[in-house]
Amino acid sequence: TGGEPLLRADLCEVVAAFRSSLPAATFALTTNGQRLRGKLPALVQAGLQRATVHIDSLDPTRYRALMGEGDVDEVLATVLEARAVLEQVKLNVVVQRGKNDDELGAFLAWSARHDVEVRFIELMNTGSARAYASEVFFSGRQILERCGPVTRLPRRAPSDPAALYRTRAGVTFGVIASDSEPFCADCNRLRLTSAGLLRGCLYQSGGIALGA
C-alpha cells in the first residue's frame, strides 16, 4: 500500500513468488492502470487474477488535475483489456466535493455499458492534509443520495470493505465509507508499506518493521 506497484521492475517476479508460495490464495492488484497495458500479459502468466484500477474522473482534463498525469481514455481501454483476461476487474473512485462528485452518474453509466463494477470511496483523512480533506470530503450517505434511489445488497463477505447497492436501472456498485461508517469490527486487512512496515489500518501512524 502507499504507492503504484507497477513502478516495480520486479513486479512479475513478486507475483510469481506469491503464487508459488500461496497457490490457494487470490492475488489482486490495485493500480492507477497507466502502466498496466504493457505488463498485463506477463502479470497474467505470473499468476495475477484480479485488478482494481483507480480512476477519479472520466474527463481527460479533470483526470490529469486529480491524478497528476496520464490519459484516462487509454486507462479505460486497458481496463477493458484486463477484464477480458482476468477473473475480475473493478474501478475505484475517490469522491471529492467540487472535484468529481458530479460524475457519479457517468461512472455508473460506464459501469453498465462495460460490465465493470465501480466502487465510490470516501477520501480518507489520514492526517497528511487535514484541511484539504475536510474541505472536499463527500460522505457515503451523500454518495448514495447522488446516485438516486438504491437498494442495499448484502456484502459478498463480512470483511469486504465495500457496502453494495443496486440502482433502479439494475447497476450494482460499492461504497467504501471508512470515515463516516467505519467497519473495523469486520476488517481483516493488513497493509504492507513500500518501506516494509506492516499496518493493520491506513489510519495507523506507525507499524511493525518486517525488514532487518
FENBEL-V71500 format. One line per field, one symbol per residue. phi: phi as a letter, one per 40 degrees, with the letter a starting at -180 (. if undefined). A space follows every 50 residues. Layout:
phi=???
//
This chain:
phi=.gaccccccbcccccccccccbccccbbbbacgcbcdcbddccccchcbb abbcbcaccdccdccccgagbcccccccdcccdcbbcabbbbbccbcgba ccbcccccccdccbfbcbbcbccccchcaccccccbdbcdcccccccgdb bcbcccadcccccbabcccgccabbbbcccbcbdcbcbcbbbcccgccbc accccbibcccc
//
